[in-house]
């Protein structure tokens, strides 16, 4: 072999096991994709319709610009200025082929003498990226002891520390906002510090959307990066469009990287996402997403509690983070669920220390209600109840 070997990212490990057991792809008709991290891709109650087509011209068949097409970069900047009063322009925006390539680029180019700080329980690809890049990192305690809600006092001290955090956090849904988010932004805005705020689930909060950009006074004076994507709130994971907002000097680095490492992002996808970000449409979509998924979060939360499960979920995202009874592991629970064409994501895959089924969160699971329609609830509860007996 001449290529370094590495396992699939956590969610895909579950997908592949599901296919092996059921001979089906999770998400197909008749399956219950509770392990999946995608939203409904059809119109939701109160939301605007999703376009069925996009008009392509001869110019749109040309190579895309390395840092993104101007209309999309402008639409992204306009959104953050309008909703979060962010002090940015299109020059602070770089477009990527989804959220993960942007995160990968940031951590790839981070100077070698910087240490990464990441919560003990976090978005599973962070582990894969850090391991593949051989990045030194420190774990911020995030476990049942603090109910997966560490404070700034739990973060490492010193210089040349770069924090990575999803907000709302995947898998727990715990969201940092208000004064707490301001303090975190201020802390990592200091010289010789930096942070990546992964805001893929920005719209999936109870109430108004939350962004670090609302708290950054002068992004040019910081090493702060805010990542967003069309994957979740805009309901188009298949378009593979994400973005990073940062100081202009960092956007230049992303542009240069894209010129040889990514080749830009599909112009057709960029046209489609630009249309989704039109101001009136985006306002309607955000309100509908918040309303529908808050209702789903509350409904499934009550149902899961009635089944005797202990929840540690926050008020963001479209997941419930819960503890299985009697030391049952997520993997063992999945073997039961797969007999019903269902699966969840085992908690061990969100453990940044990778301690396995017998580790600190081996008996935790992430239950996703992202792809679920309201009418699936009763059947979902019946399957869960049967598998918990």
DRENKOLMAR-361305 format. One record per residue: residue in one letter; x, y, z of N, C-alpha, C in turn. Coordinates in steps of 0.05 Angstrom, whole numbers, padded with zeros to 5 digits, always signed. Example, Ala and Ser with C-alpha at 12.3 -4.5 7.8 and 13.67 -1.06 7.14 Angstrom:
A+00264-00114+00156+00246-00090+00156+00264-00066+00156S+00257-00045+00142+00273-00021+00143+00258+00001+00157
***
This chain:
X+00017-00024+00000+00000+00000+00000+00017+00025+00000X+00008+00045-00014+00023+00071-00014+00006+00093-00001X-00019+00088+00005-00036+00108+00017-00041+00101+00047X-00041+00122+00063-00047+00118+00092-00076+00109+00095X-00081+00090+00112-00108+00079+00116-00121+00093+00139X-00147+00097+00137-00162+00109+00160-00191+00100+00157X-00205+00098+00179-00233+00088+00178-00252+00110+00168X-00276+00103+00161-00296+00124+00153-00304+00141+00177X-00312+00165+00171-00323+00183+00192-00346+00169+00206X-00350+00176+00232-00368+00161+00249-00396+00155+00238X-00409+00175+00227-00436+00170+00216-00435+00148+00195X-00415+00149+00178-00413+00130+00156-00407+00102+00167X-00394+00100+00189-00390+00074+00201-00417+00061+00207X-00435+00077+00218-00462+00068+00224-00478+00062+00198X-00475+00079+00178-00488+00074+00152-00480+00048+00140X-00454+00043+00140-00443+00019+00127-00453-00006+00143X-00453-00005+00169-00463-00027+00185-00493-00032+00180X-00508-00010+00177-00536-00012+00172-00541-00026+00145X-00526-00018+00124-00528-00030+00098-00521-00060+00099X-00501-00066+00115-00492-00094+00117-00514-00112+00129X-00527-00101+00150-00548-00117+00164-00574-00117+00149X-00582-00095+00137-00609-00093+00126-00610-00094+00096X-00587-00092+00083-00585-00090+00053-00601-00066+00043X-00602-00045+00059-00615-00020+00052-00597+00003+00058X-00603+00026+00046-00588+00051+00052-00605+00067+00071X-00594+00075+00093-00608+00090+00113-00618+00116+00101X-00643+00121+00102-00656+00144+00089-00674+00136+00067X-00671+00112+00057-00690+00102+00036-00717+00098+00048X-00738+00096+00031-00765+00092+00040-00766+00067+00057X-00781+00069+00079-00784+00047+00097-00763+00044+00119X-00742+00062+00118-00722+00062+00139-00726+00085+00158X-00713+00083+00181-00716+00104+00201-00688+00115+00207X-00681+00138+00194-00654+00148+00194-00647+00165+00218X-00649+00153+00242-00645+00169+00267-00615+00174+00272X-00598+00162+00256-00569+00167+00258-00560+00190+00239X-00578+00198+00222-00570+00216+00200-00571+00245+00208X-00551+00260+00198-00549+00289+00204-00559+00306+00182X-00582+00301+00171-00593+00319+00150-00622+00327+00157X-00630+00350+00148-00657+00359+00153-00676+00348+00131X-00702+00354+00134-00721+00349+00113-00712+00366+00089X-00713+00354+00065-00705+00368+00041-00730+00375+00024X-00753+00373+00037-00778+00382+00024-00789+00406+00040X-00809+00419+00029-00820+00442+00042-00832+00435+00069X-00825+00451+00089-00835+00446+00116-00858+00465+00123X-00874+00459+00143-00897+00476+00149-00889+00505+00153X-00901+00523+00139-00896+00552+00141-00872+00561+00126X-00856+00543+00115-00832+00550+00100-00837+00555+00070X-00819+00568+00057-00822+00573+00028-00816+00547+00012X-00827+00545-00012-00820+00522-00028-00790+00523-00037X-00779+00499-00042-00752+00498-00052-00752+00497-00083X-00735+00513-00096-00736+00514-00125-00731+00487-00137X-00745+00482-00160-00742+00456-00174-00720+00458-00195X-00711+00482-00202-00691+00484-00223-00675+00510-00220X-00654+00512-00234-00638+00536-00235-00629+00541-00264X-00630+00565-00272-00624+00572-00300-00594+00575-00304X-00583+00560-00324-00554+00560-00330-00549+00573-00356X-00529+00591-00357-00520+00604-00381-00492+00593-00389X-00483+00602-00412-00456+00594-00421-00435+00603-00401X-00438+00626-00389-00419+00636-00370-00418+00618-00345X-00441+00606-00337-00443+00590-00314-00429+00562-00318X-00423+00556-00343-00408+00531-00349-00378+00535-00348X-00370+00559-00343-00341+00565-00340-00331+00557-00313X-00305+00557-00309-00294+00551-00283-00304+00571-00262X-00310+00561-00238-00318+00580-00217-00294+00596-00206X-00299+00618-00193-00278+00633-00180-00268+00618-00156X-00243+00620-00150-00231+00604-00129-00243+00609-00101X-00251+00634-00096-00262+00640-00069-00292+00642-00069X-00305+00636-00092-00334+00637-00093-00344+00658-00112X-00367+00654-00124-00379+00674-00142-00388+00698-00126X-00385+00721-00137-00391+00746-00123-00420+00747-00113X-00440+00740-00129-00468+00742-00119-00472+00725-00093X-00460+00701-00092-00464+00685-00067-00449+00697-00044X-00424+00705-00048-00409+00718-00026-00423+00742-00016X-00435+00758-00034-00449+00782-00026-00475+00775-00011X-00489+00754-00020-00513+00746-00006-00507+00736+00022X-00485+00721+00025-00478+00711+00052-00471+00735+00070X-00455+00754+00060-00448+00777+00077-00472+00793+00084X-00490+00797+00064-00515+00812+00069-00532+00799+00091X-00533+00772+00090-00548+00758+00110-00537+00763+00138X-00511+00761+00142-00500+00765+00169-00502+00794+00178X-00500+00812+00159-00504+00840+00167-00533+00846+00175X-00551+00835+00160-00580+00840+00165-00589+00827+00191X-00582+00802+00195-00592+00787+00218-00576+00790+00243X-00550+00793+00240-00532+00794+00264-00516+00820+00267X-00523+00839+00249-00509+00865+00250-00478+00861+00248X-00470+00841+00233-00441+00835+00230-00426+00856+00215X-00403+00863+00224-00386+00883+00211-00368+00869+00190X-00380+00859+00168-00365+00845+00148-00374+00854+00120X-00358+00847+00099-00365+00851+00072-00361+00824+00057X-00367+00824+00031-00363+00799+00016-00334+00791+00016X-00316+00809+00021-00287+00803+00021-00279+00786+00045X-00298+00783+00064-00293+00767+00088-00304+00739+00085X-00314+00732+00061-00328+00706+00056-00313+00690+00035X-00308+00664+00042-00297+00645+00023-00316+00622+00021X-00321+00612-00003-00341+00591-00008-00326+00564-00012X-00337+00543+00001-00326+00517-00001-00347+00497-00010X-00338+00473-00017-00356+00451-00026-00368+00437-00002X-00382+00451+00015-00393+00441+00039-00379+00452+00064X-00389+00447+00087-00377+00457+00112-00351+00444+00119X-00349+00417+00116-00326+00402+00124-00300+00411+00109X-00301+00415+00083-00277+00424+00069-00266+00451+00081X-00284+00469+00089-00275+00493+00102-00261+00488+00128X-00273+00471+00144-00261+00464+00170-00234+00450+00166X-00233+00432+00146-00208+00418+00140-00186+00437+00132X-00193+00457+00115-00174+00476+00106-00162+00493+00129X-00180+00502+00147-00170+00518+00170-00150+00502+00187X-00157+00477+00193-00140+00461+00210-00115+00452+00195X-00117+00450+00169-00093+00442+00153-00072+00465+00153X-00082+00490+00152-00063+00512+00149-00055+00524+00176X-00068+00515+00198-00061+00525+00224-00031+00519+00229X-00016+00539+00238+00013+00536+00242+00018+00513+00263X+00040+00500+00258+00046+00475+00273+00049+00479+00303X+00057+00504+00312+00061+00508+00340+00036+00517+00355X+00013+00516+00341-00012+00522+00355-00025+00496+00363X-00037+00497+00387-00052+00473+00398-00082+00478+00395X-00095+00456+00388-00124+00458+00385-00138+00450+00411X-00158+00465+00419-00175+00458+00442-00202+00451+00431X-00212+00427+00440-00238+00418+00430-00252+00404+00454X-00279+00407+00455-00293+00394+00476-00291+00364+00474X-00292+00351+00497-00290+00322+00499-00311+00307+00483X-00335+00319+00482-00357+00308+00466-00363+00328+00444X-00359+00320+00419-00362+00339+00397-00369+00324+00371X-00372+00341+00350-00378+00332+00323-00357+00312+00313X-00366+00288+00306-00348+00266+00302-00326+00271+00281X-00330+00286+00258-00308+00290+00240-00284+00306+00251X-00288+00321+00272-00266+00336+00284-00244+00316+00292X-00252+00294+00303-00232+00274+00311-00216+00264+00287X-00231+00257+00266-00218+00246+00242-00199+00266+00230X-00207+00291+00228-00190+00311+00216-00165+00316+00233X-00168+00318+00259-00145+00323+00277-00126+00300+00276X-00136+00275+00275-00119+00252+00274-00104+00251+00247X-00119+00255+00225-00107+00253+00198-00085+00274+00195X-00090+00298+00206-00071+00320+00204-00049+00319+00225X-00052+00300+00244-00033+00296+00266-00030+00322+00282X-00053+00334+00288-00053+00360+00303-00053+00354+00333X-00035+00366+00348-00037+00364+00377-00062+00378+00387X-00076+00367+00406-00100+00380+00416-00105+00373+00445X-00120+00391+00458-00127+00388+00486-00157+00386+00489X-00166+00368+00507-00194+00364+00511-00206+00381+00533X-00228+00395+00527-00243+00410+00546-00264+00392+00559X-00264+00388+00585-00283+00369+00598-00312+00375+00590X-00325+00355+00578-00353+00357+00570-00365+00329+00573X-00379+00325+00595-00388+00298+00602-00412+00300+00621X-00420+00277+00631-00444+00278+00648-00439+00294+00674X-00414+00295+00682-00408+00310+00706-00415+00339+00705X-00412+00351+00682-00420+00379+00678-00444+00382+00659X-00457+00359+00655-00481+00357+00637-00474+00368+00609X-00449+00363+00601-00440+00370+00574-00441+00400+00569X-00437+00415+00590-00439+00444+00589-00414+00457+00602X-00390+00454+00592-00367+00466+00604-00368+00496+00602X-00355+00509+00621-00353+00538+00620-00325+00547+00610X-00322+00573+00606-00297+00583+00596-00274+00576+00615X-00280+00573+00641-00259+00566+00660-00248+00538+00655X-00262+00522+00640-00253+00495+00634-00234+00495+00610X-00231+00517+00596-00215+00519+00572-00185+00522+00580X-00167+00513+00563-00138+00515+00570-00129+00544+00570X-00110+00550+00587-00098+00576+00588-00074+00577+00569X-00062+00600+00566-00038+00603+00551-00043+00614+00523X-00020+00618+00509-00021+00629+00482-00021+00607+00461X-00027+00615+00436-00026+00597+00413-00045+00573+00417X-00069+00580+00428-00090+00560+00431-00112+00567+00411X-00121+00547+00397-00142+00551+00376-00165+00532+00383X-00188+00544+00391-00212+00529+00398-00228+00521+00373X-00239+00497+00374-00258+00488+00353-00283+00480+00367X-00306+00492+00359-00331+00485+00372-00355+00488+00353X-00372+00469+00353-00397+00472+00338-00417+00485+00357X-00433+00503+00346-00452+00519+00362-00477+00526+00345X-00500+00514+00351-00506+00493+00371-00488+00469+00367X-00482+00455+00389-00463+00434+00388-00476+00408+00378X-00462+00395+00360-00470+00369+00350-00451+00348+00364X-00461+00331+00382-00488+00320+00383-00507+00330+00404X-00499+00347+00422-00515+00352+00446-00537+00372+00443X-00533+00390+00423-00552+00412+00420-00548+00435+00439X-00528+00433+00456-00522+00455+00475-00512+00479+00460X-00525+00502+00464-00519+00527+00449-00508+00548+00468X-00486+00560+00460-00475+00583+00474-00486+00608+00461X-00497+00626+00478-00508+00650+00467-00506+00673+00487X-00514+00696+00479-00515+00719+00498-00488+00726+00510X-00488+00732+00535-00463+00740+00549-00442+00719+00548X-00450+00693+00550-00431+00671+00550-00416+00670+00523X-00431+00674+00501-00418+00674+00475-00400+00699+00472X-00409+00722+00482-00393+00746+00481-00366+00742+00495X-00367+00730+00519-00342+00725+00534-00324+00706+00519X-00335+00686+00506-00318+00667+00491-00306+00680+00467X-00321+00696+00453-00311+00711+00430-00288+00730+00439X-00293+00744+00461-00272+00763+00471-00247+00748+00479X-00250+00725+00492-00227+00709+00501-00210+00700+00477X-00223+00690+00456-00207+00680+00434-00201+00701+00413X-00210+00726+00418-00202+00748+00400-00175+00760+00408X-00165+00752+00432-00140+00763+00441-00116+00754+00424X-00095+00769+00426-00070+00762+00411-00062+00733+00418X-00052+00719+00398-00042+00692+00401-00063+00672+00409X-00088+00678+00402-00110+00659+00406-00128+00660+00381X-00143+00640+00377-00162+00639+00355-00183+00618+00359X-00203+00618+00342-00225+00599+00345-00240+00595+00319X-00251+00571+00317-00269+00564+00295-00297+00559+00307X-00316+00575+00299-00344+00570+00308-00359+00558+00284X-00366+00533+00287-00380+00518+00266-00410+00521+00271X-00423+00537+00254-00451+00545+00259-00470+00532+00239X-00465+00507+00232-00482+00494+00213-00511+00493+00222X-00516+00492+00248-00543+00489+00259-00553+00516+00270X-00544+00538+00258-00551+00565+00268-00581+00569+00270X-00596+00560+00250-00625+00565+00250-00641+00546+00268X-00628+00525+00277-00643+00505+00292-00642+00510+00322X-00650+00534+00330-00650+00542+00358-00678+00551+00366X-00684+00549+00392-00709+00559+00402-00707+00590+00402X-00722+00603+00386-00720+00632+00384-00703+00641+00361X-00690+00664+00364-00674+00676+00343-00648+00660+00338X-00638+00661+00313-00613+00647+00308-00590+00660+00323X-00569+00644+00328-00546+00652+00345-00521+00651+00327X-00505+00672+00328-00479+00672+00313-00458+00687+00328X-00434+00677+00328-00411+00691+00339-00407+00718+00325X-00415+00720+00300-00411+00745+00285-00426+00768+00297X-00446+00763+00313-00461+00785+00326-00444+00797+00349X-00422+00783+00356-00406+00791+00379-00378+00799+00372X-00371+00797+00346-00344+00804+00337-00344+00833+00328X-00328+00850+00342-00328+00878+00335-00312+00884+00310X-00289+00872+00307-00271+00877+00284-00258+00851+00277X-00270+00837+00257-00260+00810+00251-00231+00811+00239X-00224+00834+00228-00197+00837+00217-00175+00836+00238X-00183+00842+00263-00163+00842+00285-00163+00816+00300X-00175+00795+00289-00178+00770+00303-00168+00746+00285X-00165+00724+00298-00161+00698+00284-00186+00681+00289X-00209+00693+00285-00235+00679+00288-00246+00671+00261X-00258+00648+00260-00269+00637+00235-00298+00627+00242X-00317+00636+00226-00344+00627+00229-00352+00611+00204X-00360+00586+00209-00367+00568+00186-00397+00565+00185X-00408+00566+00161-00437+00561+00156-00440+00544+00132X-00464+00536+00126-00469+00518+00103-00498+00519+00096X-00503+00512+00070-00531+00509+00061-00542+00482+00069X-00526+00465+00081-00532+00437+00086-00556+00434+00105X-00558+00451+00126-00578+00446+00146-00602+00466+00143X-00598+00491+00151-00620+00510+00151-00633+00515+00124X-00617+00515+00103-00627+00519+00076-00637+00493+00063X-00634+00471+00077-00646+00445+00070-00635+00433+00044X-00610+00439+00037-00600+00428+00012-00572+00416+00016X-00570+00394+00032-00544+00381+00036-00531+00372+00010X-00548+00364-00010-00537+00354-00035-00524+00375-00053X-00528+00401-00047-00516+00422-00063-00486+00426-00056X-00478+00416-00033-00450+00417-00024-00439+00445-00026X-00451+00464-00012-00442+00491-00010-00439+00499+00019X-00415+00508+00026-00410+00519+00053-00393+00543+00051X-00388+00556+00073-00372+00581+00072-00358+00586+00099X-00337+00602+00097-00322+00610+00121-00321+00641+00120X-00327+00653+00143-00325+00682+00146-00301+00688+00164X-00283+00704+00155-00259+00710+00171-00246+00735+00161X-00223+00742+00172-00208+00765+00163-00200+00762+00134X-00197+00784+00120-00191+00783+00091-00165+00769+00086X-00146+00771+00104-00120+00758+00099-00123+00727+00099X-00142+00717+00115-00147+00689+00115-00163+00680+00090X-00181+00697+00081-00196+00691+00056-00177+00689+00033X-00156+00705+00033-00136+00704+00011-00123+00676+00012X-00117+00666+00036-00104+00640+00037-00123+00618+00027X-00149+00620+00033-00168+00601+00023-00170+00602-00007X-00170+00627-00018-00171+00630-00047-00147+00616-00060X-00124+00620-00049-00099+00608-00060-00100+00578-00058X-00111+00568-00036-00114+00539-00032-00133+00528-00053X-00156+00541-00056-00176+00531-00075-00165+00530-00104X-00147+00549-00110-00136+00551-00137-00122+00525-00145X-00111+00510-00125-00097+00485-00132-00109+00461-00119X-00124+00465-00096-00133+00442-00081-00162+00435-00083X-00179+00454-00092-00207+00449-00094-00219+00456-00121X-00207+00476-00134-00216+00484-00160-00242+00499-00160X-00250+00509-00137-00275+00524-00135-00299+00505-00130X-00323+00517-00129-00347+00502-00123-00366+00505-00146X-00381+00484-00152-00400+00484-00174-00416+00510-00177X-00413+00523-00200-00428+00548-00203-00458+00544-00202X-00468+00521-00212-00496+00516-00211-00506+00514-00183X-00491+00501-00165-00498+00499-00137-00498+00527-00124X-00478+00543-00131-00476+00570-00120-00500+00587-00129X-00509+00585-00154-00532+00599-00163-00557+00591-00147X-00560+00565-00143-00583+00555-00128-00584+00566-00100X-00561+00565-00086-00560+00574-00058-00563+00604-00056X-00553+00619-00076-00557+00648-00076-00587+00655-00076X-00602+00639-00092-00631+00644-00093-00644+00638-00065X-00634+00617-00052-00645+00611-00025-00640+00632-00005X-00619+00648-00008-00612+00669+00011-00625+00696+00006X-00642+00698-00014-00657+00723-00019-00670+00731+00008X-00669+00756+00015-00675+00765+00042-00703+00757+00052X-00724+00762+00037-00751+00755+00046-00754+00724+00049X-00743+00710+00029-00745+00681+00030-00730+00670+00054X-00705+00680+00059-00689+00670+00081-00702+00676+00108X-00715+00699+00110-00729+00706+00135-00752+00687+00141X-00767+00681+00120-00789+00661+00123-00779+00634+00129X-00758+00625+00116-00747+00599+00120-00736+00595+00148X-00721+00616+00158-00710+00614+00185-00732+00611+00206X-00753+00627+00203-00775+00626+00223-00788+00599+00222X-00792+00588+00198-00805+00562+00196-00788+00539+00207X-00762+00541+00201-00743+00520+00212-00744+00521+00242X-00741+00544+00254-00741+00547+00283-00767+00536+00295X-00789+00543+00283-00815+00534+00294-00819+00504+00292X-00814+00493+00268-00819+00465+00264-00800+00447+00281X-00775+00454+00281-00756+00437+00295-00756+00441+00325X-00765+00464+00335-00770+00468+00363-00793+00450+00372X-00814+00449+00355-00837+00432+00361-00828+00402+00362X-00812+00395+00342-00803+00367+00341-00784+00360+00365X-00767+00379+00372-00749+00375+00395-00765+00370+00420X-00785+00387+00424-00802+00385+00448-00818+00359+00448X-00829+00352+00426-00846+00328+00424-00830+00303+00428X-00807+00300+00414-00791+00276+00418-00778+00276+00445X-00771+00299+00456-00760+00300+00483-00779+00288+00503X-00804+00296+00502-00824+00286+00521-00828+00256+00517X-00829+00247+00492-00832+00219+00486-00809+00202+00496X-00785+00211+00492-00761+00197+00501-00760+00195+00532X-00768+00217+00545-00768+00216+00574-00789+00196+00585X-00811+00194+00571-00832+00175+00579-00823+00146+00577X-00803+00142+00559-00792+00115+00556-00771+00110+00577X-00766+00129+00595-00748+00125+00617-00719+00133+00610X-00715+00147+00589-00688+00154+00580-00679+00181+00593X-00654+00183+00600-00643+00208+00612-00632+00226+00590X-00643+00250+00588-00635+00268+00567-00616+00289+00577X-00596+00297+00561-00577+00318+00567-00578+00339+00545X-00599+00339+00529-00600+00356+00505-00602+00386+00511X-00590+00402+00493-00593+00431+00494-00617+00440+00478X-00618+00465+00471-00641+00476+00457-00635+00484+00428X-00615+00470+00417-00608+00475+00389-00603+00449+00374X-00600+00452+00348-00596+00429+00331-00621+00412+00327X-00618+00389+00315-00641+00371+00312-00635+00343+00322X-00621+00343+00346-00614+00318+00359-00623+00317+00388X-00627+00293+00398-00629+00290+00427-00605+00273+00435X-00592+00282+00457-00568+00269+00467-00577+00256+00493X-00576+00229+00494-00588+00215+00517-00573+00190+00525X-00579+00182+00549-00565+00159+00561-00583+00135+00561X-00572+00113+00551-00587+00087+00551-00588+00075+00579X-00608+00059+00585-00609+00047+00612-00592+00022+00615X-00586+00016+00640-00573-00009+00648-00547-00015+00634X-00531+00006+00628-00506+00002+00615-00507-00007+00586X-00530-00006+00573-00533-00014+00545-00516+00005+00528X-00500-00006+00510-00483+00011+00493-00498+00019+00468X-00489+00040+00455-00502+00049+00431-00500+00028+00409X-00478+00014+00407-00475-00007+00387-00494-00030+00391X-00497-00039+00416-00515-00060+00423-00544-00052+00417X-00551-00027+00423-00578-00017+00418-00583-00016+00388X-00563-00009+00372-00567-00009+00343-00572-00036+00332X-00560-00057+00343-00566-00084+00334-00595-00091+00337X-00607-00081+00358-00636-00085+00362-00652-00068+00342X-00644-00043+00340-00659-00025+00322-00658-00033+00293X-00636-00044+00284-00633-00051+00256-00652-00073+00247X-00662-00089+00266-00683-00108+00260-00709-00094+00252X-00711-00068+00258-00734-00052+00251-00727-00031+00230X-00705-00035+00216-00695-00016+00195-00690+00012+00207X-00680+00012+00231-00674+00038+00245-00645+00037+00256X-00634+00060+00262-00608+00062+00275-00604+00090+00286X-00588+00092+00307-00580+00117+00319-00550+00119+00317X-00538+00141+00325-00509+00143+00325-00499+00137+00354X-00482+00117+00357-00471+00111+00383-00454+00134+00394X-00457+00139+00420-00443+00161+00432-00413+00159+00430X-00402+00135+00429-00373+00131+00428-00361+00146+00404X-00376+00149+00382-00366+00162+00358-00364+00193+00362X-00375+00203+00383-00373+00232+00389-00353+00237+00412X-00339+00216+00420-00319+00218+00441-00292+00226+00428X-00283+00250+00434-00258+00259+00422-00233+00245+00433X-00238+00228+00454-00216+00211+00464-00218+00183+00454X-00240+00176+00440-00245+00150+00428-00239+00127+00448X-00255+00127+00469-00252+00107+00490-00271+00083+00487X-00286+00082+00465-00302+00059+00459-00327+00056+00475X-00340+00032+00472-00366+00027+00485-00363+00028+00516X-00340+00023+00527-00337+00023+00556-00325+00049+00566X-00324+00069+00549-00314+00095+00557-00335+00112+00570X-00329+00138+00574-00346+00156+00589-00373+00160+00577X-00375+00157+00550-00401+00162+00537-00409+00138+00519X-00400+00114+00527-00406+00091+00511-00436+00083+00513X-00450+00092+00534-00478+00086+00537-00496+00110+00529X-00484+00129+00515-00499+00152+00504-00505+00147+00475X-00526+00160+00465-00533+00159+00436-00542+00186+00427X-00538+00191+00401-00549+00215+00389-00573+00206+00372X-00597+00216+00379-00621+00210+00364-00628+00234+00347X-00629+00230+00321-00635+00252+00302-00664+00252+00294X-00677+00275+00298-00704+00279+00287-00703+00298+00263X-00679+00303+00253-00675+00321+00230-00691+00313+00205X-00690+00288+00196-00703+00280+00171-00732+00271+00175X-00743+00274+00200-00769+00262+00206-00792+00281+00201X-00813+00270+00189-00838+00285+00186-00854+00281+00212X-00872+00300+00217-00887+00299+00242-00903+00273+00245X-00913+00263+00223-00930+00239+00224-00915+00213+00231X-00889+00214+00232-00874+00189+00238-00871+00184+00268X-00880+00203+00284-00874+00202+00313-00884+00177+00326X-00909+00170+00323-00921+00147+00337-00906+00122+00331X-00901+00117+00305-00886+00093+00297-00858+00093+00308X-00845+00116+00309-00818+00118+00320-00818+00109+00349X-00837+00119+00364-00838+00113+00393-00843+00083+00398X-00859+00071+00380-00865+00043+00383-00840+00026+00379X-00824+00033+00359-00799+00018+00354-00779+00022+00377X-00776+00046+00387-00758+00052+00409-00766+00037+00434X-00792+00037+00440-00802+00023+00463-00796-00007+00462X-00801-00018+00438-00797-00047+00435-00767-00055+00438X-00749-00037+00429-00720-00043+00431-00708-00037+00458X-00723-00024+00475-00713-00018+00502-00722-00039+00522X-00739-00058+00514-00748-00078+00532-00726-00098+00538
***
